[in-house]
């Protein structure tokens, strides 16, 4: 938005002081503009607008484009943007070859968030310019994009890139985005690979390539592109977390854990350490996960997770020792359930029954405990029958 606003303000001032342009204005019109300029210098915009409007209604002179430009500019400075747009459009209709009226119409439409229409006028401005400015095509493409006319945006920006031997990176990025949004995926990929071949160390291009692969559901290729991107620049923590999620989806837990290591650094929070340890353990590196938690998550949650990991690795005595430390904490029901499982695996039926019975009031484990207790009752019944 700043680009448009600054360009707009510079344009008005430039034309008001341009002697050659003023010399072509008829006498009454030129005198009116000088008086209006004096009022504008004092920020008396309403009076300046009234002065010019009265001239337009009363004059027999042909109305010079400069009159429309200045009157629209005065309304704009007064904050009356809709009125400014009306004047610029009227002026452009009367002078369709005037690049400044065309451009100001586009800018006024943009400021009123009529983006797609703004793109039309800004694109026309480029064709009207005596000395073409490529930035206008970029602004037209941006306006089309914001107006969700992605095909028009892609067309304009592709034209811009074809005209420029050394286009700016933001031009390329927007062109690729526009092609992707317009569902012209093959063209987007071709364009992106062309510029990547020239600038292989441009992280933003790799990030765009990753997005393209994600849209195609080519998740492995997307992860590879993001890896290169994040080696070329320092990514934010959330970016690495998203990459880790992608690795989890690809069933690559060690890659996910490694990515989170990078995201959280040498001093992760206990909660962050739990995420890394869980991924490490799911890859079969149980002891490594336990050691990591011992170092980085000395909390009740960390102790519970270590106990559960030991259970799953069938180290029941060690698991029992840790789980018993959690019987007074917020996760005591889960700890007791796993203690019951440890006892069950050791065929210590009495201890298992004791823990399961104490879970009868737990919403989370009540049903699971009841099922296990039913099995224990059947075992007891079988034992009694065998003694008869």
ZIQUI-V608878 format. One record per residue. N is the residue number from 1. RES is the residue in one letter. SS is DSSP state (hx for helix, st for strand, lp for the rest). PHI is phi as a letter, one per 20 degrees, with the letter a starting at -180 (999 if undefined). Layout:
n: (N;N)
res: (RES;RES)
ss: (SS;SS)
phi: (PHI;PHI)
//
This chain:
n: (1;2;3;4;5;6;7;8;9;10;11;12;13;14;15;16;17;18;19;20;21;22;23;24;25;26;27;28;29;30;31;32;33;34;35;36;37;38;39;40;41;42;43;44;45;46;47;48;49;50;51;52;53;54;55;56;57;58;59;60;61;62;63;64;65;66;67;68;69;70;71;72;73;74;75;76;77;78;79;80;81;82;83;84;85;86;87;88;89;90;91;92;93;94;95;96;97;98;99;100;101;102;103;104;105;106;107;108;109;110;111;112;113;114;115;116;117;118;119;120;121;122;123;124;125;126;127;128;129;130;131;132;133;134;135;136;137;138;139;140;141;142;143;144;145;146;147;148;149;150;151;152;153;154;155;156;157;158;159;160;161;162;163;164;165;166;167;168;169;170;171;172;173;174;175;176;177;178;179;180;181;182;183;184;185;186;187;188;189;190;191;192;193;194;195;196;197;198;199;200;201;202;203;204;205;206;207;208;209;210;211;212;213;214;215;216;217;218;219;220;221;222;223;224;225;226;227;228;229;230;231;232;233;234;235;236;237;238;239;240;241;242;243;244;245;246;247;248;249;250;251;252;253;254;255;256;257;258;259;260;261;262;263;264;265;266;267;268;269;270;271;272;273;274;275;276;277;278;279;280;281;282;283;284;285;286;287;288;289;290;291;292;293;294;295;296;297;298;299;300;301;302;303;304;305;306;307;308;309;310;311;312;313;314;315;316;317;318;319;320;321;322;323;324;325;326;327;328;329;330;331;332;333;334;335;336;337;338;339;340;341;342;343;344;345;346;347;348;349;350;351;352;353;354;355;356;357;358;359;360;361;362;363;364;365;366;367;368;369;370;371;372;373;374;375;376;377;378;379;380;381;382;383;384;385;386;387;388)
res: (X;X;X;X;X;X;X;X;X;X;X;X;X;X;X;X;X;X;X;X;X;X;X;X;X;X;X;X;X;X;X;X;X;X;X;X;X;X;X;X;X;X;X;X;X;X;X;X;X;X;X;X;X;X;X;X;X;X;X;X;X;X;X;X;X;X;X;X;X;X;X;X;X;X;X;X;X;X;X;X;X;X;X;X;X;X;X;X;X;X;X;X;X;X;X;X;X;X;X;X;X;X;X;X;X;X;X;X;X;X;X;X;X;X;X;X;X;X;X;X;X;X;X;X;X;X;X;X;X;X;X;X;X;X;X;X;X;X;X;X;X;X;X;X;X;X;X;X;X;X;X;X;X;X;X;X;X;X;X;X;X;X;X;X;X;X;X;X;X;X;X;X;X;X;X;X;X;X;X;X;X;X;X;X;X;X;X;X;X;X;X;X;X;X;X;X;X;X;X;X;X;X;X;X;X;X;X;X;X;X;X;X;X;X;X;X;X;X;X;X;X;X;X;X;X;X;X;X;X;X;X;X;X;X;X;X;X;X;X;X;X;X;X;X;X;X;X;X;X;X;X;X;X;X;X;X;X;X;X;X;X;X;X;X;X;X;X;X;X;X;X;X;X;X;X;X;X;X;X;X;X;X;X;X;X;X;X;X;X;X;X;X;X;X;X;X;X;X;X;X;X;X;X;X;X;X;X;X;X;X;X;X;X;X;X;X;X;X;X;X;X;X;X;X;X;X;X;X;X;X;X;X;X;X;X;X;X;X;X;X;X;X;X;X;X;X;X;X;X;X;X;X;X;X;X;X;X;X;X;X;X;X;X;X;X;X;X;X;X;X;X;X;X;X;X;X;X;X;X;X;X;X;X;X;X;X;X;X)
ss: (lp;hx;hx;hx;hx;hx;hx;hx;hx;hx;hx;hx;hx;hx;hx;hx;hx;lp;hx;hx;hx;hx;hx;lp;lp;lp;hx;hx;hx;hx;hx;hx;hx;hx;hx;hx;hx;hx;hx;hx;hx;lp;lp;lp;hx;hx;hx;hx;hx;hx;hx;hx;hx;hx;hx;hx;hx;hx;lp;lp;lp;lp;lp;lp;hx;hx;hx;hx;hx;hx;hx;hx;hx;hx;hx;hx;hx;lp;lp;lp;hx;hx;hx;hx;hx;hx;hx;hx;hx;hx;hx;hx;hx;hx;lp;lp;lp;lp;hx;hx;hx;hx;hx;hx;hx;hx;hx;hx;hx;hx;hx;lp;lp;lp;hx;hx;hx;hx;hx;hx;hx;hx;hx;hx;hx;hx;hx;hx;lp;lp;lp;lp;lp;hx;hx;hx;hx;hx;hx;hx;hx;hx;hx;hx;hx;hx;lp;lp;lp;hx;hx;hx;hx;hx;hx;hx;hx;hx;hx;hx;hx;hx;hx;lp;lp;lp;lp;lp;hx;hx;hx;hx;hx;hx;hx;hx;hx;hx;hx;hx;hx;lp;lp;lp;hx;hx;hx;hx;hx;hx;hx;hx;hx;hx;hx;hx;hx;hx;lp;lp;lp;lp;hx;hx;hx;hx;hx;hx;hx;hx;hx;hx;hx;hx;hx;lp;lp;lp;hx;hx;hx;hx;hx;hx;hx;hx;hx;hx;hx;hx;hx;hx;lp;lp;lp;lp;hx;hx;hx;hx;hx;hx;hx;hx;hx;hx;hx;hx;hx;lp;lp;lp;hx;hx;hx;hx;hx;hx;hx;hx;hx;hx;hx;hx;lp;lp;lp;lp;lp;hx;hx;hx;hx;hx;hx;hx;hx;hx;hx;hx;hx;hx;lp;lp;lp;hx;hx;hx;hx;hx;hx;hx;hx;hx;hx;hx;lp;lp;lp;hx;hx;hx;hx;hx;hx;hx;hx;hx;hx;hx;hx;hx;lp;lp;lp;hx;hx;hx;hx;hx;hx;hx;hx;hx;lp;lp;lp;lp;lp;lp;lp;hx;hx;hx;hx;hx;hx;hx;hx;hx;hx;hx;hx;hx;hx;lp;lp;lp;hx;hx;hx;hx;hx;hx;hx;hx;hx;lp;lp;lp;lp;lp;lp;lp;lp;hx;hx;hx;hx;hx;hx;hx;hx;hx;hx;hx;hx;hx;hx;hx;hx;hx;hx;hx;hx;hx;hx;lp)
phi: (999;f;g;f;f;f;f;f;f;f;f;f;f;g;f;f;d;f;f;f;f;f;f;e;f;g;g;f;f;f;f;f;f;f;f;f;f;f;f;f;f;e;m;e;f;f;f;f;f;f;g;f;f;f;f;f;f;e;f;e;f;f;e;f;g;f;f;f;f;f;f;f;f;f;g;f;f;e;n;e;f;f;f;f;f;g;f;f;f;f;f;f;f;e;c;f;d;e;f;f;f;f;f;f;f;f;f;f;f;f;f;e;m;e;f;f;f;f;g;f;f;f;f;f;g;g;f;e;f;f;d;f;d;f;g;f;f;f;f;f;f;f;f;g;f;f;e;m;e;f;f;f;f;f;f;f;f;f;f;f;f;f;e;d;f;c;f;f;f;f;f;f;g;f;f;f;g;f;f;f;f;e;m;e;f;f;f;f;f;f;f;f;f;f;f;f;f;e;c;f;e;e;g;f;f;f;f;f;f;f;f;f;f;f;f;e;m;e;f;f;f;f;f;f;f;f;g;f;g;e;e;e;b;e;f;f;g;f;f;f;f;f;f;f;f;f;f;f;f;e;l;c;f;f;f;f;f;f;f;f;g;f;f;e;m;f;c;f;f;g;f;f;f;f;f;f;f;f;f;f;f;f;e;n;e;f;f;f;f;f;f;f;f;g;e;d;b;e;c;g;f;f;f;f;f;f;f;f;f;f;f;f;e;m;d;f;f;f;f;g;f;f;f;f;f;d;f;d;e;f;d;f;f;f;f;f;f;f;f;f;f;f;f;g;f;e;m;e;f;f;f;f;f;g;f;f;f;f;e;f;e;e;f;f;d;g;f;f;f;f;f;f;f;f;f;f;f;f;f;f;f;f;f;f;f;f;e;f)
//
